[in-house]
Amino acid sequence: MRYLQEAIADTPRVAVYGTLKQGFNNAYWLSTAKWLGSDATCALTLYDIGPYPGAKRQPSQGVTIEVYEIEANHLAQLDRLEDYRLHTPTLGEYDRQQIATCFGKAWVYLYNPSVRGKPAIQEGGWEMPSPAKNRTRR
């Protein structure tokens, strides 16, 4: 699609902060992308949603991100995974916006729903819940 080509021409990178990071359960979505490295951003605060985190554009002490060089097909897959809606971005689960990284600007997915009552992560990164934790939450 044309919008994907234009998005990649403008910003051929994505910054990830949760289950898409190396070693996490959705990392395979970026297995064919070029890993550029890790960074920390003070432009985002993460929230522990439970099985995954959500990021809000709020100041922090520096949350960890991984940055990848991507192609249009990666962006299309990530848009589907994150329920990004091009024409109504605030109605999907995530909106796709740009942030500055040490590798240049990158796309990042920002969580749309309310995070009221969810634990904030303002420094470091999100940790995947252990299976034991998941069992006790039920």
N, C-alpha and C positions, 0 to 999 in steps of 0.2 A: 504494500500500500504506500501511496505517496507520502502520507504524513509520517510514516516510519522512516522513510528515506531522508526526509527533511530533518527529522529529529536527530538521526544519526549523523547527518552532515554537520549539524550544529554542535552536537555533543555526543561523541562516540564512546562515552564511558558511563558506567553505572556504579553507584556506591551502595553497598549492602551492609546491613547491621544485624541481621538475625539468622533465620534458618537457611538463607542462601550463602552464608559464609562457609569457608572450608571446614570440613569436619561435621557439619550440621546436615540435617535430613534433606534439605532441598538444594544442596550444593551442586548436585548433578545438572541442574538447569543451566549452570554456567561452566560446565566441564569443557566446552569447546571455545570459551571466551579466553582472552589473554589476561591473566592476573597481573596487575600492575604493582600491587602492594597494599599495605595497611596504612591507615592514617587515623587521626582523631579530629573530630569536628566539634566546635563549641556552638554550632548553629542548630543542633538538634538535641532534644531530650527524648530518651526512649521510655516506653511504658511497657511493663510486663503484663501482657494480655492473657498469659497462661501458656498455651502451646507455641506462641510466637510473640515477638515484640511489635509494637507500633511506635513510629517516630512522629513527633510534632516539631514544627519549626519554632522552637523555644530555646533560649540560651541554656548552656550547660557548662560543666567543668571540662568537657571533652569526652565524647563517646567514641568508641572504636568502630571503624568502618573498614571494609575492604573495597578496593576499587578495581574494576575490570574494564578492559577495552572490549567493546561489543559491536555486533553488527545488527542490522535491522531485524533479522530473524530472532535474535536473542531478545530484543526489545519487544517484539510481538508476543513471544512466549511469556515474558515477565509481565506484560500488560494483562494477559489472560490470567496468570497465576494470582496477581495482586488485585484483580477486579478493577483495573483502571478503565474508566469510560471517557473516551476522547471528547465527546460533545457535552457530557455532564460529569466532569471529573469529581465533583463533590458528592455525587450520588453513589459512587463505587466505594468499595472498602478502603482503597488507597487512591491518592492523587499522585501523579508523577510531576515532580518539579526539579529544578536544578539547584545544586549547592557547589560551593568552591571546595576543592580538595588540593592536596599538594601535587596532584597529577593533572590539574586543570579542572574545569567544571565537569560535573557528573550528574546524571539523573539519579534521583532518589525517590523512593515511594513513601509518602506521608500518610499516616493513618487518619481516616476521616471520622470514624465514630468517636463518641465521648470517651475520655480516659478517666473520668471521675471515679475515684475509689481505687484506681489501679496504681501499683507501686511505680514510682518514677526512678529512672536510672539516669543520673546526670553526670556520671563519670564511669569510664570503663565500658564494659559491654554486657550484653544479655547472655544468660546461661540457659541452655535447654533444660527444662524440668526433667528430673530423673523419673523412671517408671514408678518408683515407690512414691514420689511426690504426687504423681498423677493419680495413683490409686487412693491416696488419702484425701484428695480433693473431691472425690465423688460422693 
